[in-house]
Amino acid sequence: MKDAKWFSNQVALVTGASGGLGAQIALELARRDVQLILVARNEPKLEQVAAECRSFTSKPVDIYSCDLTQDASVNELLATLDESYKITMVINNAGLGYFKLARDLSELEINQMLQLNLNALIKITQHFVPRFIESKGGVLVNIASQAGKSATAKSSVYSATKFGVLGYSNALRLELKPYDIHVMTVNPGPIATDFFDK
């Protein structure tokens, strides 16, 4: 377990931070006095989470509204972050699931899950890996799922994205070990959030 001083020196990017697990992660980091950059599409909800975080920390809590399914928006976000922060911790939490029979999934639903759950996660991670190697340290946390270990009916594409997150992260962990970069996956089951309301 890291000590309080270690946490207070971190600058963390949290995606999908406007609610659910992402918001709770942000609050826990705020309680440990971590400087936060919170990203999600829903700016009003993001501001609510940021306001709560600010009540626990003396460090800045900044928000950025961004649709991570759009490459151009992600590129713009990453350029902005490079100009303003030296990020030491990336928590890729943003995710989306449509749970229905594989034959009933639309092309749009499939592409949204692939883009947000896997492509955006890889894109953001790939952006920070060279920076972490250069600074000889960093933390990458990728939120996967039990669905990435055991697929169930009506979770075909969602499970495929989470299997992808695990495969990517496991290989990356081996590659980055010599640089003291920590790669962690978190594999929760169902959580009482509005995730399944979509």
Beta strands, then each sheet from edge to edge (+ up, - down):
strand 1: 11-15
strand 2: 35-40
strand 3: 61-65
strand 4: 89-92
strand 5: 138-143
strand 6: 181-186
sheet 1: 3+ 2+ 1+ 4+ 5+ 6+
end
